Amino acid sequence: MSSRSWITTVAACAVLVCSGWWAWQRLPDQHNPWVPLAFDDQPNWLTRFKLDRLDAESCQALLATTPLQYSRLEDRDTDSGCELRNTVRVNRTALQIGSAVTLSCRAAVSLALWERHVVLPAAQREFGQPVQRVDHFGSLACRNVYGRSEGRRSQHASADAIDVAGFVIQGGRRPTVARNWKGDGAEARFLREIRTGACIYFDSVFSPDYNAAHADHLHLDRGPYRVCR
């Protein structure tokens, strides 16, 4: 290679590097993989990557920016052998929730993001009214999957899951999984939309389409497996 060709190649590489750095510096935070996830970030191709990168400290920092009303709990092991780490007691989300629930920080963050970016917008589209309350069947339950005497632990055992039964919409409409899942009206469309949207923020999402055990609720968990059905 001649000296002129070598200089030209080096100059071209320098231009590419500088252009790439210039573009990187101007990348919106929600599209920058190294900028932490923010509560108001619209879901995109990096959302799951950023959720998976949350450690205990960064999870708590993100949770503090959400509307959740909660208190941190001490790490502990239950008498039944379940380990609870980095958990919180949630008294209210952006919505009324009835009885308080114990959730892992990462499940609580996912719940807050799901409500913000999926549930609340879907309710406005389908009903033209905000959601007032979410009805649930609980979160923490130190047991195996399906309550079997043997087998692997449920994600409920580590407070990484919550079962959502339905909602109360301002004005009186009450879409529930048990009553409305198989319909074709606004309630059914709303429930199926928020099920699909939950798959952005949770690892496993089980609905009545999964099996009969979930005929009356949506199971949402931050577990080791990816299932959306």
C-alpha positions as CSV (number, residue, x, y, z in Angstrom):
1,M,0.0,0.0,0.0
2,S,1.3,3.4,-1.0
3,S,1.7,6.1,1.6
4,R,-1.1,8.1,0.0
5,S,-3.5,5.1,0.1
6,W,-2.5,4.5,3.8
7,I,-3.2,8.1,4.7
8,T,-6.5,8.0,2.9
9,T,-7.5,4.8,4.7
10,V,-6.6,6.2,8.1
11,A,-8.5,9.4,7.4
12,A,-11.6,7.5,6.3
13,C,-11.5,5.4,9.5
14,A,-11.1,8.5,11.6
15,V,-14.1,10.1,9.9
16,L,-16.2,6.9,10.6
17,V,-15.1,6.8,14.3
18,C,-15.8,10.5,14.8
19,S,-19.2,10.2,13.0
20,G,-20.1,7.2,15.1
21,W,-19.1,9.0,18.3
22,W,-21.1,12.1,17.3
23,A,-24.2,10.0,16.6
24,W,-23.8,8.0,19.9
25,Q,-23.6,11.2,21.9
26,R,-26.9,12.3,20.5
27,L,-28.7,9.1,20.9
28,P,-31.9,9.5,23.0
29,D,-31.4,8.0,26.4
30,Q,-34.2,5.4,26.0
31,H,-32.3,4.1,22.9
32,N,-28.9,4.1,24.6
33,P,-28.2,0.7,26.1
34,W,-25.9,2.1,28.8
35,V,-28.4,4.7,30.1
36,P,-30.5,3.2,32.9
37,L,-34.2,2.5,32.2
38,A,-36.5,5.4,33.2
39,F,-40.1,5.1,34.3
40,D,-41.4,7.3,31.4
41,D,-39.4,5.5,28.7
42,Q,-41.6,4.2,26.0
43,P,-41.1,0.5,25.4
44,N,-38.6,-0.4,22.7
45,W,-36.1,-3.0,21.7
46,L,-33.9,-2.2,24.7
47,T,-36.5,-2.4,27.4
48,R,-36.0,-6.0,28.3
49,F,-32.2,-5.6,28.2
50,K,-32.4,-2.7,30.6
51,L,-34.8,-4.6,32.9
52,D,-32.5,-7.6,33.0
53,R,-29.5,-5.4,33.9
54,L,-31.2,-4.0,37.0
55,D,-29.3,-5.0,40.2
56,A,-30.7,-4.5,43.7
57,E,-29.5,-0.9,44.0
58,S,-30.6,0.3,40.5
59,C,-33.9,-1.5,40.9
60,Q,-34.7,0.4,44.1
61,A,-33.6,3.6,42.5
62,L,-36.0,3.1,39.6
63,L,-38.8,1.9,41.9
64,A,-38.5,5.2,43.8
65,T,-39.4,7.1,40.7
66,T,-42.7,5.3,40.2
67,P,-46.2,6.1,41.7
68,L,-46.0,3.0,43.9
69,Q,-46.6,3.5,47.6
70,Y,-44.4,0.9,49.3
71,S,-42.0,0.1,52.1
72,R,-38.8,-1.9,51.9
73,L,-38.6,-5.3,53.7
74,E,-35.7,-7.0,55.3
75,D,-34.2,-10.0,53.5
76,R,-35.4,-13.2,55.2
77,D,-35.9,-16.9,54.8
78,T,-39.3,-18.3,55.6
79,D,-40.0,-21.3,57.8
80,S,-41.1,-23.2,54.7
81,G,-37.7,-22.6,53.0
82,C,-38.5,-19.7,50.7
83,E,-35.9,-17.0,50.3
84,L,-37.1,-13.4,50.1
85,R,-34.5,-10.9,48.8
86,N,-34.9,-7.2,47.9
87,T,-38.6,-7.2,48.5
88,V,-41.1,-4.5,49.1
89,R,-44.6,-4.3,50.5
90,V,-46.8,-2.4,48.1
91,N,-49.9,-0.6,49.5
92,R,-50.9,1.1,46.3
93,T,-49.7,1.4,42.7
94,A,-50.9,4.1,40.4
95,L,-54.2,2.4,41.2
96,Q,-56.0,1.2,44.3
97,I,-55.1,-2.4,44.8
98,G,-57.2,-3.7,47.7
99,S,-55.0,-5.7,50.0
100,A,-51.3,-4.9,50.1
101,V,-48.9,-7.3,48.3
102,T,-45.3,-8.3,48.9
103,L,-43.3,-8.2,45.7
104,S,-39.6,-8.5,44.7
105,C,-38.3,-5.1,43.6
106,R,-38.0,-6.3,40.0
107,A,-41.6,-7.5,39.9
108,A,-42.8,-4.3,41.5
109,V,-40.9,-2.3,38.8
110,S,-42.4,-4.4,36.1
111,L,-45.9,-3.9,37.5
112,A,-45.4,-0.1,37.6
113,L,-44.2,0.0,34.1
114,W,-46.9,-2.2,32.8
115,E,-49.6,0.0,34.4
116,R,-48.0,3.2,33.0
117,H,-47.3,2.1,29.4
118,V,-49.9,-0.6,28.8
119,V,-52.9,-0.7,31.2
120,L,-53.7,2.9,31.5
121,P,-53.4,3.8,27.8
122,A,-55.4,0.7,26.8
123,A,-58.3,1.7,29.2
124,Q,-58.4,5.1,27.6
125,R,-58.6,3.7,24.1
126,E,-61.3,1.1,24.9
127,F,-63.4,2.9,27.5
128,G,-62.4,6.6,27.3
129,Q,-62.1,6.5,31.1
130,P,-59.2,5.9,33.5
131,V,-58.7,2.8,35.6
132,Q,-59.5,3.2,39.3
133,R,-58.5,-0.2,40.8
134,V,-56.8,-3.4,40.0
135,D,-58.1,-6.6,41.6
136,H,-55.6,-9.3,42.4
137,F,-55.4,-12.8,43.9
138,G,-52.1,-12.0,45.7
139,S,-48.4,-12.4,45.1
140,L,-46.3,-14.1,47.8
141,A,-47.1,-17.8,48.4
142,C,-44.3,-20.2,49.5
143,R,-45.2,-23.2,47.4
144,N,-44.3,-25.3,44.4
145,V,-45.8,-24.8,41.0
146,Y,-49.5,-25.5,41.1
147,G,-49.2,-26.3,44.8
148,R,-47.7,-29.7,44.0
149,S,-45.9,-31.6,46.8
150,E,-42.8,-32.0,44.6
151,G,-41.2,-30.1,41.8
152,R,-39.7,-26.6,41.4
153,R,-40.8,-23.6,43.3
154,S,-43.4,-21.2,41.9
155,Q,-42.3,-17.7,41.2
156,H,-44.8,-16.7,43.9
157,A,-42.5,-18.4,46.4
158,S,-39.9,-15.6,46.0
159,A,-42.5,-12.8,45.5
160,D,-41.6,-12.6,41.8
161,A,-45.2,-13.0,40.6
162,I,-48.6,-11.5,41.0
163,D,-52.0,-12.8,39.8
164,V,-54.3,-10.1,38.3
165,A,-58.0,-10.9,38.2
166,G,-59.6,-7.7,36.8
167,F,-60.0,-4.0,37.0
168,V,-62.5,-1.3,38.0
169,I,-62.9,1.5,35.4
170,Q,-64.2,4.9,36.3
171,G,-67.8,5.0,35.5
172,G,-68.5,1.5,36.7
173,R,-67.2,-1.0,34.1
174,R,-65.5,-4.0,35.7
175,P,-63.6,-6.1,33.1
176,T,-62.5,-9.4,34.7
177,V,-60.6,-12.3,33.2
178,A,-63.1,-14.9,34.4
179,R,-66.1,-13.1,32.9
180,N,-64.8,-11.3,29.9
181,W,-61.8,-13.1,28.4
182,K,-63.8,-15.0,25.8
183,G,-66.0,-12.1,24.7
184,D,-65.6,-9.8,21.8
185,G,-66.4,-6.5,23.3
186,A,-64.3,-3.7,24.8
187,E,-63.7,-5.6,28.0
188,A,-62.2,-8.6,26.1
189,R,-60.1,-6.4,23.8
190,F,-58.8,-4.6,26.8
191,L,-57.8,-7.7,28.7
192,R,-56.1,-9.4,25.7
193,E,-54.2,-6.1,24.9
194,I,-52.9,-5.8,28.4
195,R,-51.9,-9.5,28.5
196,T,-49.8,-9.0,25.3
197,G,-48.4,-5.8,26.6
198,A,-47.4,-7.5,29.9
199,C,-45.0,-9.7,27.9
200,I,-42.8,-6.6,27.4
201,Y,-42.2,-6.2,31.1
202,F,-42.6,-9.7,32.6
203,D,-40.9,-12.9,31.7
204,S,-43.8,-15.3,32.0
205,V,-47.4,-14.2,31.3
206,F,-50.1,-16.9,31.7
207,S,-53.7,-16.2,30.7
208,P,-56.8,-18.5,30.0
209,D,-55.1,-19.2,26.7
210,Y,-52.4,-21.0,28.6
211,N,-54.4,-23.5,30.6
212,A,-57.5,-24.0,32.8
213,A,-55.5,-23.1,35.9
214,H,-55.4,-19.5,34.7
215,A,-59.0,-19.3,33.6
216,D,-59.7,-16.4,36.0
217,H,-56.5,-14.4,36.2
218,L,-53.4,-13.3,34.5
219,H,-50.2,-14.6,36.1
220,L,-47.3,-12.2,35.7
221,D,-43.9,-13.1,36.8
222,R,-40.2,-12.2,36.6
223,G,-38.9,-15.7,36.3
224,P,-36.3,-17.7,34.5
225,Y,-38.5,-18.6,31.5
226,R,-40.0,-16.7,28.7
227,V,-43.7,-17.5,28.0
228,C,-46.4,-15.3,26.7
229,R,-49.7,-16.9,26.2
